Amino acid sequence: MTEQAVRASDVYTDEFAADPYPTFARLRAETPVCPVSSPRFDSYLITRFDDAREALTDSRLSKDLYGPGQHYLRIFGPNSEGLNRNMLNSDPPEHTRLRRIVSQAFAPRRVEALRPRIAEVVDALLDRVVPRGRCDLMEDFAIPLPMTVISELLGIPEEDHARVLDWTQVIRTSGSSGRPPEEDRAAVQEAQAWLHHYLADLVEAKRARPADDMVSSLVQACDRDGELAEAELVTTTFLLLFAGHQTTADFIGNATAALLTHPDQLDLLRARPELLPSAVEELLRFDGPLPVASPRIATEDVEYGGVCIPSGSIVGVAINAANHDPAHFADPDRLDLSRERGPHIGFGYGVHYCLGVSLARMEARIGLGALLRRLPGLRLGVPAAELRRLPAASPFRGLLELPVRFDVTPG
């Protein structure tokens, strides 16, 4: 890193976690491609929309973290291969092969068939909180909704949902426990080990007793066609499990918090529920759950914005910074649910475009619509400044808690 690097102490702060957008605006204006020192690893950060979208499709920026160079050691640590060596961290043709195997499960027709079940899960979760007049919307709704849906799709038995969620939550909330860093890392490694063991056992259970679920289909692809290696069964299942609920949960939390702190937009959506599909897109642009795309590695010297990124560097594409670029979005820091759909990159771009986009959109639309319909007078249970977020160094942007209150209606 050069002496012009942005230091961790400049950006990875509580203030940044609460509102990273002023910092992103400064970086876009002053150093749109800059080296950043972080608690996890050093990288180059790309913040402008045009550069970001180009970088997401640049074959010189490799996603293969487990190939030559073993870059995963800097990013994930030595114990990550058992879960993280999956299509997210691979390049074509390997990525193409793995994505093709699982893409059928997320075809629009199959996702649409899930609509009644998603609505059923939403109503069941809200039935539990409606009589109380208050809840933690993360714990009681935003997290269990997508976790239930993806667990059922994968074929995880209902009696195992709670413990699988506990393990994933240890990983999601890393850095927020107040424990010393070495204890926190040990807890994450332990949770990963338990998840690996559980998913390996799940694969074997589905091999012995296949059912109509995604893990059974993956096992068949391995055993019948040889399209998946044995280790890939576990890593692919983990990716589907984690990606299938983490970002959707954080998005529902972020979106709800954004609406509750912008009452004019909340009132607009209540008055015009037909805006919900476009509102989901605007809320994702406004405060998405993945502030920086998963890491890429420069396989040669590459230039962006007049800055040379040396070969071997880790490159981060700041999705949330790009989605607030005034060169592409008028008044980008304003939440405007009636905004015409713009080409945001909240779901990524290029070959790594989010595979579960249709499912995520459906869960968000059904979930947010039900919250507005069934929780009259929905409001924050604490001042907005007291909302607790994931630490700034987390790869995710989300809330640890979202206390809300609402009116209890008779009957």
C-alpha positions in Angstrom: 0.0 0.0 0.0 1.2 3.5 -0.7 1.3 6.4 1.7 -1.9 7.7 0.1 -3.8 4.6 1.3 -7.1 5.2 3.2 -6.4 3.9 6.7 -8.7 1.5 8.6 -9.0 4.1 11.3 -10.4 6.6 8.7 -13.3 4.4 7.5 -13.9 1.4 9.8 -15.5 3.3 12.6 -18.9 3.2 14.4 -19.8 6.4 12.4 -19.0 4.6 9.1 -21.1 1.6 10.2 -24.0 3.9 11.0 -23.8 5.9 7.7 -21.0 5.0 5.2 -22.4 7.3 2.4 -20.6 10.6 3.3 -17.3 8.6 3.2 -18.2 6.9 0.0 -19.1 10.4 -1.5 -15.7 11.7 -0.5 -13.9 8.7 -2.0 -15.8 9.0 -5.2 -14.9 12.7 -5.5 -11.3 12.6 -4.4 -9.9 9.1 -4.8 -12.4 7.0 -6.8 -9.9 4.2 -7.0 -7.8 4.0 -3.9 -5.8 1.6 -1.7 -7.6 0.9 1.6 -6.1 -0.7 4.7 -8.7 -2.7 6.6 -8.7 -5.0 9.7 -9.2 -8.0 7.4 -6.9 -7.3 4.4 -5.6 -4.5 2.3 -7.3 -3.9 -1.1 -8.0 -1.4 -3.8 -11.5 0.1 -3.6 -13.5 1.1 -6.7 -16.3 3.5 -5.9 -17.7 5.1 -9.1 -20.6 3.5 -11.0 -19.0 3.2 -14.4 -15.7 1.8 -13.0 -17.6 -0.6 -10.7 -19.7 -2.1 -13.5 -16.7 -2.5 -15.7 -14.7 -4.1 -12.9 -17.5 -6.6 -12.2 -17.1 -8.0 -15.8 -13.3 -7.6 -16.1 -11.7 -11.0 -16.7 -8.4 -9.6 -15.4 -10.0 -9.4 -12.0 -10.3 -13.0 -11.0 -12.7 -14.5 -8.5 -10.6 -17.7 -8.3 -9.3 -17.3 -4.7 -8.3 -21.0 -4.4 -6.2 -21.2 -7.5 -2.6 -20.2 -8.0 -1.4 -17.8 -5.3 -3.8 -19.2 -2.7 -5.2 -15.7 -2.1 -7.9 -17.1 0.2 -5.3 -17.3 2.9 -5.2 -13.5 3.1 -9.0 -13.1 2.9 -10.6 -16.0 4.7 -7.7 -17.7 6.5 -6.4 -21.3 6.4 -9.6 -23.1 7.4 -12.0 -21.8 4.8 -11.6 -24.2 2.0 -14.2 -26.7 3.3 -17.0 -24.2 2.9 -15.9 -21.3 0.7 -14.4 -23.1 -2.3 -17.5 -22.6 -4.3 -18.8 -20.9 -7.4 -18.7 -17.5 -5.8 -15.0 -17.8 -5.5 -14.3 -19.2 -9.0 -14.0 -18.2 -12.6 -15.4 -19.6 -15.8 -15.4 -22.4 -16.9 -15.5 -23.7 -13.3 -18.0 -21.1 -12.3 -20.1 -21.8 -15.4 -20.3 -25.5 -14.6 -21.3 -25.0 -11.0 -23.8 -22.2 -11.7 -25.5 -24.3 -14.4 -26.0 -27.2 -12.0 -27.9 -25.1 -9.4 -29.5 -22.5 -11.7 -32.6 -24.6 -12.5 -33.8 -24.4 -8.9 -34.0 -20.6 -9.3 -35.8 -20.5 -12.7 -38.6 -18.0 -12.6 -41.3 -20.7 -12.9 -40.0 -22.6 -9.9 -39.6 -19.4 -7.9 -43.1 -18.3 -8.7 -44.4 -21.7 -7.4 -42.9 -20.7 -4.0 -45.2 -17.7 -3.6 -47.9 -19.4 -1.6 -45.4 -20.9 0.8 -43.5 -17.7 1.3 -46.7 -15.9 2.1 -47.6 -18.6 4.5 -44.2 -18.3 6.3 -44.7 -14.5 6.4 -48.1 -14.7 8.0 -47.0 -17.3 10.5 -44.1 -15.1 11.7 -46.4 -12.1 12.0 -49.1 -14.0 13.8 -46.7 -14.5 16.6 -45.9 -10.8 17.0 -49.1 -9.0 16.1 -50.7 -9.4 19.6 -47.6 -8.0 21.3 -47.4 -4.5 19.8 -43.6 -4.7 19.7 -40.8 -7.0 18.5 -37.2 -7.2 17.3 -37.9 -7.2 13.6 -34.6 -8.8 12.8 -34.9 -11.8 15.2 -38.7 -12.2 14.8 -39.1 -11.7 11.1 -36.3 -10.5 8.8 -33.9 -13.4 9.6 -36.3 -16.3 10.1 -38.2 -15.6 6.9 -35.5 -16.2 4.3 -33.8 -18.8 6.6 -37.0 -20.9 6.6 -37.5 -20.6 2.9 -33.9 -21.6 1.9 -33.8 -24.4 4.5 -36.9 -25.9 3.1 -35.6 -25.6 -0.4 -32.4 -27.3 0.5 -34.1 -30.0 2.5 -32.9 -29.2 6.0 -35.3 -30.8 8.4 -37.4 -28.3 10.4 -36.0 -29.6 13.7 -32.5 -28.5 12.6 -33.4 -25.0 11.5 -32.6 -23.4 14.8 -29.2 -24.8 15.3 -28.2 -24.2 11.7 -29.3 -20.6 12.1 -27.3 -20.2 15.3 -24.1 -21.3 13.5 -24.7 -18.9 10.6 -25.4 -16.1 13.0 -22.0 -16.6 14.6 -20.5 -16.0 11.2 -22.7 -13.1 10.3 -22.2 -11.2 13.5 -18.4 -11.7 13.7 -16.8 -8.7 15.3 -19.9 -7.6 17.2 -19.7 -9.9 20.3 -17.4 -7.7 22.3 -15.0 -10.7 22.7 -11.3 -10.3 22.0 -10.5 -10.7 18.3 -8.8 -14.1 18.8 -11.8 -15.4 20.7 -14.1 -14.1 18.0 -12.1 -15.8 15.3 -12.1 -19.1 17.2 -15.9 -18.9 17.6 -16.3 -18.4 13.8 -14.0 -21.3 13.1 -15.9 -23.5 15.5 -19.3 -22.5 13.9 -17.8 -23.2 10.4 -16.6 -26.6 11.6 -20.0 -27.5 12.9 -21.7 -26.3 9.7 -19.3 -28.4 7.6 -19.9 -31.5 9.7 -23.7 -31.0 9.6 -23.8 -30.3 5.8 -21.6 -33.4 5.1 -24.1 -35.5 7.2 -27.0 -33.9 5.4 -25.5 -34.9 2.0 -25.1 -38.5 3.2 -28.7 -38.5 4.5 -30.0 -37.3 1.1 -27.9 -39.9 -0.6 -29.5 -42.6 1.4 -33.1 -41.1 1.3 -33.4 -38.7 -1.6 -36.3 -36.3 -1.6 -37.7 -33.4 -3.7 -35.2 -30.8 -2.5 -32.0 -29.1 -3.8 -29.5 -31.1 -1.8 -30.9 -34.3 -3.2 -30.6 -32.9 -6.7 -27.0 -31.9 -6.1 -26.3 -35.4 -4.8 -27.8 -36.9 -7.9 -25.6 -34.6 -10.1 -22.6 -35.9 -8.2 -23.5 -39.6 -8.2 -25.2 -40.0 -11.6 -23.5 -37.5 -13.8 -20.3 -36.8 -12.1 -20.9 -33.1 -12.5 -20.0 -32.3 -8.9 -17.1 -33.5 -6.8 -17.9 -34.8 -3.3 -16.4 -31.7 -1.7 -18.4 -29.5 -3.9 -21.6 -30.9 -2.6 -20.9 -29.3 0.8 -19.4 -26.1 -0.4 -22.3 -25.5 -2.9 -24.9 -26.3 -0.2 -23.2 -23.9 2.2 -23.2 -21.1 -0.4 -26.9 -21.6 -1.2 -27.7 -21.7 2.6 -25.7 -18.6 3.5 -26.3 -16.5 0.4 -30.0 -17.6 0.4 -30.8 -16.0 3.7 -28.0 -13.6 4.8 -28.4 -10.8 2.2 -32.2 -11.0 2.1 -32.5 -10.8 5.9 -30.2 -7.8 6.0 -32.0 -6.1 3.1 -35.4 -6.5 4.8 -34.0 -5.0 7.9 -32.3 -2.1 6.1 -35.3 -1.4 4.0 -37.7 -1.3 7.0 -35.3 1.0 8.8 -35.1 3.3 5.8 -38.9 3.5 5.5 -39.3 4.2 9.2 -36.8 7.0 9.1 -38.3 8.5 5.9 -42.0 8.8 6.9 -43.0 10.6 3.7 -41.9 7.6 1.7 -43.5 5.2 4.1 -46.8 7.1 3.8 -46.4 7.1 0.0 -46.0 3.3 -0.1 -49.0 2.8 2.3 -51.1 5.0 0.0 -49.8 3.4 -3.2 -49.0 -0.3 -2.6 -48.6 -0.8 -6.3 -45.2 0.9 -6.0 -43.9 -2.0 -4.0 -41.9 -3.6 -6.8 -40.1 -0.4 -7.8 -39.8 0.5 -4.1 -37.8 -2.7 -3.5 -35.4 -1.7 -6.2 -35.0 1.8 -4.8 -34.5 0.6 -1.3 -31.8 -1.8 -2.5 -30.1 1.0 -4.3 -30.4 3.3 -1.3 -29.0 0.9 1.4 -28.0 -2.5 0.1 -26.9 -5.4 2.3 -23.6 -6.0 0.4 -21.6 -2.7 0.5 -18.6 -4.2 -1.3 -18.7 -7.1 -3.7 -16.8 -10.2 -2.7 -13.1 -9.9 -3.4 -11.4 -10.1 -6.7 -7.7 -10.6 -7.5 -5.9 -8.6 -10.2 -4.1 -11.2 -12.4 -2.1 -8.5 -14.1 -1.5 -4.8 -13.7 -4.9 -3.1 -14.4 -5.8 0.6 -14.6 -9.0 2.2 -13.4 -9.5 5.9 -13.1 -5.9 6.6 -14.0 -4.7 4.4 -11.1 -2.6 1.3 -11.7 -3.7 -1.6 -9.6 -0.7 -3.9 -9.3 -1.0 -7.6 -10.2 -1.8 -9.7 -7.2 -3.8 -7.0 -5.5 -7.2 -7.6 -3.8 -9.9 -5.5 -5.5 -13.1 -4.5 -3.8 -16.0 -3.1 -5.9 -18.0 -0.8 -3.6 -21.5 -1.5 -4.8 -23.2 0.8 -2.3 -20.9 3.7 -3.3 -21.5 3.1 -7.0 -25.3 3.1 -6.4 -25.0 6.6 -4.9 -23.0 8.0 -7.8 -24.5 11.3 -8.8 -23.3 10.8 -12.3 -26.0 8.1 -12.6 -28.6 8.8 -10.0 -30.2 12.3 -9.5 -30.0 13.3 -5.9 -28.7 9.9 -5.0 -28.7 10.3 -1.2 -32.5 10.9 -1.3 -34.8 7.9 -0.9 -37.4 8.3 -3.6 -39.8 5.3 -4.0 -41.3 6.9 -7.1 -37.9 7.1 -8.8 -37.8 5.6 -12.2 -35.9 2.3 -12.1 -32.2 2.9 -12.7 -29.5 0.4 -13.6 -28.4 -0.2 -10.0 -25.9 -3.0 -9.3 -27.3 -4.0 -6.0 -27.6 -7.6 -7.3 -24.1 -7.5 -8.9 -23.4 -7.5 -12.6 -21.9 -9.9 -15.2 -21.5 -13.6 -14.8 -21.6 -13.4 -11.0 -25.0 -11.6 -11.0 -27.0 -12.9 -8.1 -28.4 -16.3 -8.9 -31.3 -16.0 -6.4 -32.5 -12.6 -7.5 -36.0 -13.7 -8.3 -36.4 -15.4 -4.9 -34.9 -12.4 -3.0 -37.2 -10.0 -4.8 -40.3 -12.1 -4.0 -39.4 -12.5 -0.4 -38.8 -8.8 0.0 -42.0 -7.8 -1.8 -44.2 -10.2 0.1 -42.4 -9.5 3.4 -42.5 -5.7 3.3 -46.0 -5.7 1.9 -47.2 -7.8 4.9 -45.4 -5.6 7.4 -47.2 -2.5 6.1 -50.5 -4.3 5.9 -50.5 -6.1 9.2 -48.5 -3.8 11.6 -50.4 -0.5 11.7 -48.6 2.4 13.1 -45.2 0.6 12.6 -42.5 2.8 14.1 -39.0 2.4 15.6 -38.8 1.3 19.2 -35.6 3.3 19.8 -34.2 6.5 18.4 -32.6 5.9 14.9 -29.2 6.8 16.3 -29.4 3.9 18.8 -29.9 1.2 16.1 -27.1 -1.4 16.4 -25.5 -2.4 13.2 -22.9 -5.0 12.1 -19.4 -3.7 12.6 -18.0 -1.5 9.8 -15.4 -4.2 8.9 -18.1 -6.7 8.2 -18.6 -7.7 4.6 -22.3 -7.2 5.1 -24.4 -4.1 5.9 -27.2 -5.0 8.3 -28.7 -4.5 11.7 -28.0 -6.6 14.8 -31.4 -5.6 16.1 -34.4 -3.6 14.9 -36.8 -2.9 17.8 -40.1 -1.7 16.5 -43.5 -0.9 17.9 -46.9 -1.0 16.3 -50.6 -0.6 17.2 -52.5 -3.6 18.5 -55.9 -3.7 16.9 -58.9 -5.5 18.4 -59.9 -8.9 17.1 
